[in-house]
Amino acid sequence: MMVVVCIWAIFVTSTFGQGSLTPPGAPAPTMKTLQEIEPRIPITNAPFTISAAGSYYVTTNLTGQSGTNGITINADDITVDLNGFTLIGVAGSVDGIGVPSDHKNIVVRNGVVRNWGDEGVDFNYVRNGRISELCAFTNSGYGIFSGRCNVVKDCTARNNSSGIYAGYGSTISGCTAEENGAYGIQGLDNVSISGCVAENNTSDGIHLESSGIVRDCSAKDNGGDGIEAAHGAIVNNCVVTSNDGNGIYGDFGVTISGCRTHYNKGDGIKVDEDCMVINCSSKDDGYLGDGAGLHAVGANNRIEGNNAVNCDRGIDVDVSGNLIIRNSASDSGGGSNYVVVTGNSIGGIVDVSSGGFTNTNPWVNFEF
């Protein structure tokens, strides 16, 4: 029995292979290179010039020099991450970040630019650029000056000569402009401005020079108009309070809807020609000044479904040729809820201050 067991053990052992006796190749590296860990290019000093496409990042706070930009971009397809750091200008400096010639596809984000002798960020020659999460303050020019078809998002501009400017076909969203020396936020043409706040700027809070959209914005305590728009623009769902000029001013062909004005020294809403003012509310406008809740100074306007309360005048129409329907006004100074010259198409004015009413005309205007 013992002999049989030993023979079986020897047989089983002999059936297993012994493996290759040839040693493997040289050991492969197990650590990543610095380029693999951080594939971006560091910016460690100012002034700094970027001349090749790529992704760049700032490594520390940087102070500029007189006569030049902090960072100059001379290439397409660039991303600059300020990495939470600050670019600091000095007397006689130029732009914090400047692009001196035509370039495209440039991104700047995440940091502070302050005390520069001209613009904080100058994207005037940039197309298809993006500026985001940037604080620009105390710059001698614009905090942010952006060119054609750019995006300015989630930025703050404070104590600059002017706050934020965007050129044709651009978007400004989620931005705040405060205490700038002229305009807070300014768009050239076909610009969309949304979700922004403009406060305590010396001139207009938000100024749209031609067609475009201003929506879901707030403008307060500005030295000019809260919001000014022109030439086919749309102003929608905005709150405009305590401005030294008008709350909202619409030039030719502007549509203003769903807005709220309050305590502006001038008119709550003022329009020129070919405008529509629909479903807006004005209260206490003309405060410490002279103004109507809604004031039309030109012809071919449609004024519908608005409410004016406790303004110097409620609905004030200076010239003929306008349509005035379904509005309401009350408590205007001197009882002038409606000051409308002859020659306008008006759905009648019904005084319901004493109680109920039986008028069934759906286009009638009310005072109460």
C-alpha positions as CSV (number, residue, x, y, z in Angstrom):
1,M,0.0,0.0,0.0
2,M,2.8,2.4,0.9
3,V,4.5,1.8,-2.5
4,V,1.4,2.7,-4.5
5,V,0.9,6.0,-2.8
6,C,4.4,7.1,-3.5
7,I,4.2,6.3,-7.2
8,W,0.9,8.3,-7.5
9,A,2.5,11.4,-5.8
10,I,5.5,11.2,-8.2
11,F,3.1,11.0,-11.2
12,V,1.0,14.0,-10.1
13,T,4.0,16.2,-9.5
14,S,5.4,15.5,-12.9
15,T,2.3,16.7,-14.7
16,F,2.7,20.5,-13.7
17,G,4.8,22.8,-16.0
18,Q,7.8,24.6,-14.6
19,G,7.2,28.0,-16.4
20,S,9.6,30.1,-18.6
21,L,13.1,30.4,-17.4
22,T,13.6,33.6,-19.5
23,P,13.5,36.8,-17.4
24,P,11.0,39.6,-18.3
25,G,12.1,42.9,-19.9
26,A,13.2,46.0,-18.1
27,P,10.7,47.4,-15.5
28,A,8.2,50.0,-17.0
29,P,8.0,53.4,-15.2
30,T,5.1,53.5,-12.6
31,M,5.1,57.3,-12.0
32,K,3.4,60.0,-14.2
33,T,5.5,62.8,-15.7
34,L,4.9,66.4,-14.6
35,Q,3.4,67.1,-18.0
36,E,0.9,64.3,-17.5
37,I,0.0,65.6,-14.0
38,E,-0.4,69.2,-15.1
39,P,-0.6,69.5,-18.9
40,R,-1.0,73.3,-18.7
41,I,1.6,76.0,-19.0
42,P,2.4,78.0,-15.9
43,I,2.4,81.8,-15.9
44,T,4.8,82.8,-13.1
45,N,5.5,86.5,-13.8
46,A,4.1,89.6,-15.4
47,P,4.3,90.9,-18.0
48,F,3.7,87.6,-19.8
49,T,3.1,87.1,-23.5
50,I,1.2,84.1,-24.9
51,S,2.2,83.3,-28.5
52,A,1.1,79.7,-29.0
53,A,-2.2,77.8,-28.6
54,G,-2.7,76.0,-25.3
55,S,-3.9,76.1,-21.8
56,Y,-2.2,78.4,-19.3
57,Y,-2.5,79.0,-15.6
58,V,-1.4,81.6,-13.1
59,T,0.6,80.3,-10.1
60,T,0.6,83.4,-7.8
61,N,-0.6,87.0,-7.5
62,L,1.1,89.0,-10.2
63,T,1.9,92.7,-10.3
64,G,2.3,94.4,-13.7
65,Q,4.6,97.1,-15.0
66,S,4.2,100.5,-16.4
67,G,3.6,100.7,-20.2
68,T,2.4,97.2,-20.8
69,N,-0.3,94.6,-20.2
70,G,-0.2,92.1,-17.4
71,I,-0.9,89.2,-19.8
72,T,-0.8,89.7,-23.6
73,I,-2.4,87.1,-25.9
74,N,-1.2,86.8,-29.5
75,A,-2.7,83.5,-30.6
76,D,-6.0,81.7,-31.2
77,D,-7.3,78.8,-29.1
78,I,-6.1,79.9,-25.7
79,T,-7.4,79.2,-22.2
80,V,-6.1,81.3,-19.3
81,D,-7.0,80.2,-15.8
82,L,-6.1,82.8,-13.2
83,N,-6.5,80.0,-10.7
84,G,-8.0,82.3,-8.1
85,F,-5.1,84.7,-8.1
86,T,-5.0,88.5,-8.8
87,L,-3.4,90.5,-11.6
88,I,-2.5,93.9,-10.1
89,G,-1.9,97.0,-12.2
90,V,0.4,99.9,-11.4
91,A,0.5,103.5,-12.5
92,G,1.0,103.8,-16.2
93,S,0.1,100.1,-16.9
94,V,-2.2,99.2,-19.8
95,D,-4.7,96.2,-19.7
96,G,-4.7,93.4,-17.1
97,I,-5.3,91.0,-19.9
98,G,-5.0,92.4,-23.5
99,V,-5.5,91.0,-27.0
100,P,-4.0,93.6,-29.3
101,S,-5.0,92.0,-32.7
102,D,-7.8,89.8,-34.1
103,H,-8.0,86.4,-32.5
104,K,-10.6,83.8,-31.7
105,N,-11.5,81.1,-29.3
106,I,-10.0,82.6,-26.1
107,V,-11.1,81.8,-22.6
108,V,-10.2,83.7,-19.4
109,R,-11.6,82.7,-16.1
110,N,-11.4,82.5,-12.3
111,G,-9.6,85.4,-10.8
112,V,-9.3,89.2,-10.1
113,V,-8.0,92.0,-12.3
114,R,-7.6,95.4,-10.5
115,N,-5.9,98.8,-10.7
116,W,-5.0,98.6,-14.4
117,G,-4.4,101.8,-16.4
118,D,-6.9,100.9,-19.1
119,E,-9.2,97.8,-19.2
120,G,-9.2,95.1,-16.7
121,V,-9.8,92.6,-19.6
122,D,-9.7,93.8,-23.2
123,F,-11.3,91.4,-25.6
124,N,-12.2,94.1,-28.2
125,Y,-10.4,92.1,-31.0
126,V,-11.6,88.7,-29.8
127,R,-14.3,86.7,-31.5
128,N,-15.9,83.6,-29.9
129,G,-14.3,84.3,-26.6
130,R,-15.5,83.6,-23.0
131,I,-14.9,85.5,-19.8
132,S,-16.2,83.9,-16.6
133,E,-16.0,84.1,-12.9
134,L,-13.9,87.2,-13.0
135,C,-13.8,90.2,-10.6
136,A,-12.7,93.5,-12.3
137,F,-12.4,96.6,-10.1
138,T,-10.8,99.9,-9.9
139,N,-9.5,99.8,-13.5
140,S,-9.2,103.2,-15.3
141,G,-11.1,101.9,-18.4
142,Y,-13.8,99.2,-18.5
143,G,-13.6,96.4,-16.1
144,I,-14.4,94.0,-18.9
145,F,-14.5,95.1,-22.6
146,S,-15.6,92.3,-24.8
147,G,-15.8,92.1,-28.6
148,R,-18.0,90.3,-31.1
149,C,-19.9,87.0,-30.4
150,N,-18.4,86.6,-26.9
151,V,-19.8,85.3,-23.6
152,V,-19.4,87.2,-20.3
153,K,-20.7,85.1,-17.4
154,D,-20.8,85.3,-13.6
155,C,-18.5,88.3,-13.4
156,T,-18.4,91.4,-11.2
157,A,-17.3,94.9,-12.2
158,R,-16.9,97.5,-9.5
159,N,-15.4,101.0,-9.4
160,N,-14.2,101.0,-12.9
161,S,-14.6,103.9,-15.4
162,S,-17.4,101.7,-16.9
163,G,-18.4,98.2,-15.9
164,I,-19.0,95.6,-18.6
165,Y,-19.3,96.0,-22.3
166,A,-20.1,93.4,-24.9
167,G,-20.1,93.7,-28.7
168,Y,-22.4,92.4,-31.5
169,G,-24.0,89.1,-30.9
170,S,-22.7,88.6,-27.4
171,T,-24.2,87.2,-24.2
172,I,-23.9,88.7,-20.7
173,S,-25.4,86.6,-17.9
174,G,-25.3,86.4,-14.1
175,C,-23.1,89.5,-13.8
176,T,-23.0,92.4,-11.3
177,A,-21.9,96.0,-12.0
178,E,-21.7,98.4,-9.1
179,E,-20.4,101.9,-8.5
180,N,-18.8,102.3,-12.0
181,G,-18.1,105.8,-13.3
182,A,-20.4,105.6,-16.3
183,Y,-22.5,102.6,-17.5
184,G,-22.9,99.5,-15.4
185,I,-23.6,97.0,-18.2
186,Q,-23.5,98.0,-21.9
187,G,-24.4,96.0,-25.0
188,L,-23.8,97.1,-28.6
189,D,-26.3,95.2,-30.9
190,N,-28.1,91.9,-30.8
191,V,-26.8,91.3,-27.2
192,S,-28.6,89.2,-24.6
193,I,-28.3,90.4,-21.1
194,S,-29.9,88.2,-18.5
195,G,-29.9,87.6,-14.7
196,C,-27.7,90.7,-14.1
197,V,-27.7,93.4,-11.4
198,A,-26.6,97.0,-11.9
199,E,-26.5,99.3,-8.9
200,N,-25.1,102.7,-8.0
201,N,-23.5,103.4,-11.4
202,T,-23.1,107.0,-12.4
203,S,-24.9,106.7,-15.8
204,D,-27.5,104.0,-16.9
205,G,-27.5,100.8,-15.0
206,I,-28.0,98.7,-18.2
207,H,-27.7,100.2,-21.6
208,L,-28.5,98.3,-24.8
209,E,-27.7,100.4,-27.8
210,S,-29.7,98.4,-30.4
211,S,-31.7,95.2,-30.8
212,G,-31.3,92.5,-28.2
213,I,-32.8,91.2,-25.0
214,V,-32.7,92.4,-21.4
215,R,-34.5,89.9,-19.1
216,D,-34.6,89.0,-15.4
217,C,-32.4,91.9,-14.4
218,S,-32.4,94.4,-11.6
219,A,-31.3,98.0,-11.8
220,K,-31.2,100.3,-8.7
221,D,-29.9,103.7,-7.6
222,N,-28.2,104.5,-10.9
223,G,-27.5,108.1,-11.9
224,G,-29.2,107.7,-15.3
225,D,-31.9,105.4,-16.4
226,G,-32.2,102.0,-14.8
227,I,-32.5,100.3,-18.2
228,E,-32.3,101.9,-21.6
229,A,-32.9,99.9,-24.8
230,A,-33.4,100.8,-28.4
231,H,-34.3,99.7,-31.9
232,G,-36.4,96.6,-31.6
233,A,-35.0,95.4,-28.2
234,I,-37.0,93.4,-25.7
235,V,-37.0,94.2,-22.0
236,N,-38.8,91.5,-20.0
237,N,-39.4,90.6,-16.3
238,C,-37.0,93.3,-14.8
239,V,-37.2,95.2,-11.5
240,V,-36.0,98.8,-11.7
241,T,-35.9,101.0,-8.5
242,S,-34.8,104.4,-7.3
243,N,-32.9,105.5,-10.4
244,D,-32.2,109.2,-11.0
245,G,-33.5,109.1,-14.5
246,N,-36.4,106.9,-15.8
247,G,-36.8,103.4,-14.6
248,I,-36.9,102.0,-18.2
249,Y,-36.6,103.9,-21.4
250,G,-37.5,102.4,-24.7
251,D,-36.4,104.0,-27.9
252,F,-37.9,103.0,-31.3
253,G,-39.7,99.6,-31.6
254,V,-38.9,98.3,-28.1
255,T,-41.2,95.8,-26.3
256,I,-41.3,96.1,-22.5
257,S,-43.3,93.4,-20.7
258,G,-43.7,92.0,-17.2
259,C,-41.5,94.7,-15.6
260,R,-41.8,96.5,-12.2
261,T,-40.7,100.0,-11.6
262,H,-40.6,101.8,-8.2
263,Y,-39.4,105.1,-6.8
264,N,-37.6,106.3,-9.9
265,K,-37.2,110.1,-10.1
266,G,-38.3,110.2,-13.8
267,D,-41.0,108.1,-15.5
268,G,-41.3,104.5,-14.4
269,I,-41.5,103.5,-18.1
270,K,-40.9,106.0,-21.0
271,V,-41.2,105.1,-24.6
272,D,-40.7,106.8,-27.9
273,E,-42.3,105.4,-31.1
274,D,-43.5,102.0,-32.3
275,C,-43.2,100.4,-28.9
276,M,-45.3,97.9,-26.9
277,V,-45.6,98.2,-23.1
278,I,-47.6,95.2,-21.8
279,N,-48.4,94.0,-18.2
280,C,-46.0,96.2,-16.4
281,S,-46.4,97.8,-12.9
282,S,-45.3,101.2,-11.8
283,K,-45.5,102.6,-8.2
284,D,-44.3,105.8,-6.7
285,D,-42.4,106.9,-9.8
286,G,-41.6,110.6,-10.1
287,Y,-40.4,110.4,-6.5
288,L,-38.4,113.5,-5.6
289,G,-38.7,114.4,-9.2
290,D,-41.3,114.4,-11.9
291,G,-42.6,111.4,-13.7
292,A,-45.5,109.3,-14.8
293,G,-46.0,105.6,-14.2
294,L,-46.0,105.1,-18.0
295,H,-45.1,107.9,-20.4
296,A,-45.4,107.8,-24.2
297,V,-43.8,110.7,-26.1
298,G,-44.2,109.3,-29.6
299,A,-46.8,107.6,-31.8
300,N,-47.7,104.0,-32.8
301,N,-47.3,102.6,-29.3
302,R,-49.5,99.8,-27.8
303,I,-50.0,100.4,-24.1
304,E,-51.9,97.5,-22.7
305,G,-52.6,95.8,-19.3
306,N,-50.4,98.1,-17.2
307,N,-50.9,99.4,-13.7
308,A,-49.7,102.7,-12.2
309,V,-50.1,103.6,-8.6
310,N,-49.2,106.8,-6.7
311,C,-47.0,108.3,-9.4
312,D,-47.1,112.0,-10.4
313,R,-49.3,110.9,-13.3
314,G,-50.5,107.5,-14.1
315,I,-50.7,106.9,-17.9
316,D,-49.3,110.0,-19.7
317,V,-49.5,110.1,-23.6
318,D,-48.2,113.3,-25.2
319,V,-49.1,112.7,-28.9
320,S,-51.8,111.1,-31.0
321,G,-51.7,107.8,-32.8
322,N,-51.4,105.3,-29.9
323,L,-53.5,102.4,-28.7
324,I,-54.3,102.5,-24.9
325,I,-56.3,99.6,-23.6
326,R,-56.9,97.5,-20.4
327,N,-54.7,99.6,-18.1
328,S,-55.4,100.7,-14.6
329,A,-54.2,103.7,-12.5
330,S,-54.9,105.1,-9.1
331,D,-53.7,107.7,-6.5
332,S,-51.8,109.8,-9.1
333,G,-50.7,113.3,-8.1
334,G,-53.5,115.8,-8.5
335,G,-55.9,113.1,-9.6
336,S,-54.2,112.8,-13.0
337,N,-54.5,109.0,-13.5
338,Y,-54.8,109.5,-17.3
339,V,-53.2,112.4,-19.2
340,V,-53.9,111.5,-22.8
341,V,-54.2,114.0,-25.6
342,T,-56.9,113.6,-28.3
343,G,-56.3,111.6,-31.4
344,N,-55.4,108.3,-29.6
345,S,-57.3,105.0,-29.8
346,I,-58.3,104.5,-26.2
347,G,-60.7,101.9,-24.8
348,G,-62.4,104.4,-22.6
349,I,-61.7,105.3,-19.0
350,V,-64.0,104.0,-16.2
351,D,-63.8,105.3,-12.7
352,V,-64.5,102.4,-10.2
353,S,-63.2,104.2,-7.1
354,S,-66.6,104.2,-5.6
355,G,-67.1,100.5,-5.8
356,G,-68.4,97.9,-8.3
357,F,-68.9,98.4,-12.0
358,T,-71.0,96.9,-14.8
359,N,-69.1,97.9,-17.9
360,T,-68.4,94.8,-20.0
361,N,-66.1,96.4,-22.6
362,P,-63.0,94.1,-22.5
363,W,-60.7,96.9,-23.7
364,V,-61.7,99.6,-21.1
365,N,-59.1,101.3,-18.9
366,F,-59.8,101.8,-15.1
367,E,-59.0,104.3,-12.5
368,F,-59.6,103.5,-8.9
